[in-house]
Amino acid sequence: MAFALSLVSTALSTGAFAGAGHNHDNTPSSDVSLASTFVDGNVSVIMGVGGFAGGNVAVSAGPDGLLMVDDFLPGFAQKLEAALVDLKTCQTCGDLKYLINTHWHFDHAGNNEHFGGAAVLIAHDTVRPLLSAPQDLKAFNLKLPAKNRDGLPDITFAQKSSVYFNGEEIELTHFPQSHTSGDISAYFKKSNIVHLGDLYFNHMFPFVDLQNGGNVKGMISSIKAALKQYPADAKVIPGHGALSNMDELKTYLGMLQATTKVVEAGKNKGLSLEQIQKQGLDKKWQSWAWKFVSVETWIALVYGSL
């Protein structure tokens, strides 16, 4: 695991960590715009355009006001505020009432302190302790300060919870030991849309936070569970990447299973991480690599999970 974290940290230090699609760069936040896309029902998704703003943000807009899932990297609060104003459905509708964090990472909870003072902030039980204290996120070579009171969850839960808002139930489900220890999904039942956070990187090798309870095998179990839990025709908002669907989520599961099988077979034969990295993966998985999670880095993350 230590080697895997070191490899990921090296990738970050060379400027590899960037965006949500396959056009990854280190564009300054001032040059990155936000675009809203209507998904269905009450729900829209907000994504960064022209660079990396953080994980995809879902917004329910209706007569009760606004409910938001995740809130981008630090530095995007004003742009996100402007996007939320554009999504309000009427002059008399309330403002942001609820903010849900799919997990604790800085690219999904980066503006908690800005929005959390007015909105009720909801997350998994593991998120509040992590945000309450300084964190040394070794994979990113990044030291994160503790958040103030406004940036901390007001409500936490262990397994499942629900919010009833804008005429529908938003069902929250915990998926353990996946991307982190505290990943949750947010399923908008009437709209039939699920935000999976960083359980799902659409057509990309995912980052798995081994330091904080993440595990590739756990992620496989979680995606299997999600495929059983949600309708086959549900629309899927990934943590990173384009708006998706359940068929594409099945393809993602297939990648996770196939590549893990290769790494596990090599490790069971006594091969070192370096030997498995030299062996590589089938060519059909090459397009899943990106500047942050290359084939070599993905192999290291899988190896560290076994």
N, C-alpha and C positions, 0 to 999 in steps of 0.2 A: 504493500500500500504506500509506503514512504516513497518508493521510486515513482509510482504513478502520480502522486501529488507533486513530486519534484518535476516530472515531465510536464504536467499541466501548468505549473508555475512558470516554467521556462517558456512555454507557448505564450503565456500572458505577457511576460516581460519583453518579448519580441514584438508586441503589438498585435498579437493574433486575435485577441478577444474583440468581437464586434457584433454584427447584427443579427436580425431575426430571420433574414432570408439568406440567399447565397451571394449577396453583394455586401460582403463584410469589409468594413474599413474603420478608421478611427476618426470619422468626421466629427468636428466640434458640435456640441449640442445646439449652438446658435444656428448652425446650418441644417439641422434636422427639423423637419416639419412633422405634424401629426395629421393623419387622415382617418376619418370615421366612415365605416361601412355598415349599412343596415344588414342585419343577419336574418331575423324573423321575429314575429311577435313584438315584444317590447325591447328587444335586445339589439345593440349595435356593438361593433368592435372598433377599437382605436389602435392604430399601429403607427410606428415611426416610418417616415419616408425620407430617403436620401441619406440614411445612416442609422445608427443604433440608438433607440430611445429606451430600450428595456423590453420586458415581456409584454405580450399582448394584453390589452385592457378591455374588459367587457363592461358594458353599461346598460342597465335597465332604466328606461325613461318612461314615465307615465304620471297619472294623477297623484300618486303618492310622493312623487319626487324622483330622485336619482339614487340608484344603488350601483356601486362600482366594484369590480373585481380586479385587484392589483392597481399599481399607480406609478409605474415606470421608474427609471433611474432618477437620482437626485438631479435637480437642475431643470426638470421638465414641468414643474408645478404650474407655472403661469400658462404655458401652452396647453396643458391638460385642462386647466380651469376654463380656458377659452373654448376648448372642444366640448366640454360639458355644457356650457351655456348654449352652444349651438344645438345640443341634443334635447334640451328641455322642450317638452311638448306643448306647453301653454304658459301664458304670462303668470298665472296664479299657481302653477305647480311648485311644489317645494324644491329646495335645493338638495344637495347631497345628504342623504340620511344614513346610508350604510356603506362601509368600506370593508371588503373582504380580502384578506391576504391568502393566496394559495400556498405560500410558504414564506420564509423569512429573508430570502436573498435580496441584496441591495438593488437589483434591477427589477424587482417586483414590489418592493416595499420602500422604495427610495424617497417617496414623498408622503409617507405616513404622518410625519409631524405637521405638514402643511394642511392636510385634509382631516386628520384625526381629531382635531379640537372640536369640530362641529359635527362630524359624523360618528356613528357608533362603529368601532373597529372590531372585526371578528376574525379569528384565526384558530389554528389547532393549539392544543395545550402546550406543545413544545416551542411555539413561536415566541410567546411573551418572555420566557427566561432568556432566550437568545438575543432578543432585541433590547432587553433590559440591561445587558452587560456588554462591555467592549468585546469584540470578536476579532480573532486573528485568522482570517480565511486564507489558509496557506496556499490553496490551489490557485488563488488569484493574486498571491503575494500582496494581500490587502489587509490593513488594520481598520476596523470599523468601530466608530464610537458608539456608546450606548445611546439609545433614543430617549428623548424626554417623554414626559407623561403623555403628551398628545400623540406620540408615535407608537404607543403600546396598545395591544388589543384590550378592549373593554370586556369582551366576551370570548371565552375559549371553550373548546369542547374536545372530547376524547375520540369518539367514533363517528357519530352523526349529529347533525343539527339542521334546523330549517329556519328560513326567514320567509314570511308571507308579505309580499310587497307587489304593488302594481298588478293586483289581480291574479297572482300565481305564487306557487311555492317554489322557493329556491332551496334545493336540497344540497346540503354540504356533507361530503363523505371523506373520511380520512383513509389514505392509502399508505401504509407504513413502509419504512425502509426501501424507498424508491429513489427519487432524485435527492431527497433529504429524509429526515425522520418524520417530518411534519407536513407532508404534501396533502392538500385537499382538492377535491373537485367541487365545482358549483354547477348544479344542473337546474336549469330553468324549465320546469316541467311543462307548463302550457306552451311555451315557445319551442320546446323540444331542442334545446341547445345546451351543451355541456362545455364548460371551460375546464380544461384538464391541467392548467398550469404547466410546470416543467416535468410532469410525467410524460409529456408528449412534445417532442421537437419534430415538426413535420418535415419528413425527408431529410433529416440531419441526424448524425450521431449525437446523442444527448450528452451533456455534461452531467456527471453523477458525483455528488458531494460525499465522497467516502469519509471525509473527516467528520461529517455531521449526520451520520446515520444512513447515508445513501448506499444503495447496492443494486447492481445490475440485475441480479436474480430476483430481488424484491420488485424491481421495476417490471420485469416480465410478469410476475404474479399479479401486479397491480393492473397492467394493461389487459391481461386475461379477464380479471374481475370487472374492469370497466366495460369490456365488450359484452359481458353477460348482463351487466346492470342496466345499460342504457339501450334504448330502441335502435334497431338497425338503421332507421332513417334519421337519427339524430344528427344535427349539425355539430361539428366539433371545433372549438377554439383551442388551438395549441398554445403552449407557453411561448413558443417561437415558431415562426413560419406562417404560411398562408392558411386562411380559413380552410377547414378540412371536413372529413366525414368518416363514418365508421369503417368503410371499406379501406380507406387510406390508413386508418388506425390499425387495421389487420395487417397491412403491408409493413407498417412500423414494427409490430409485434414479430412478424416473420424475420425481419432484419435482426432484432434483438436476439431471437432464439438461434438463428443460424450462426451469427458471429460469435455468440457466447459458446456455442457448441464447439467451434473451431478452437477457441482459446482454451476451453476446458480440456479438450482432447490433448492439446499440446502440453498443458500443465500436468495432466495425468501421466503422460509419457516421460515426464521429468525434464521437459524443455524449460529453459529459463525464459524470462520475459523478453529479453533481447533476441533470443532465437525465434520466438513466436512472432515478434515484430518483423524480423527479417523474412520470415516465411510469408507474412502478410495475410490478406483476405482475398476472397474471390473478386474478380474484376467488377462484378455486378454491384458491389457495395462501394466502389470508389466514389461514386457521385454523392454519397452520403457524407463524405468528409467536407470539412470547412476549415477556415483558418484557425479556429480555436480548437476544434476536435478533429485532428487528422486521423488517419487510419492508425498510426502508431500510438497516438494518445488514447484513442478508443480501446485499442487492445490493452493498454496499460490500465484503463479504468475497469475493464472486464476482469483482467488478471487480478487486480486488487480487490475485486468483489468475491473471488472464489476462495 
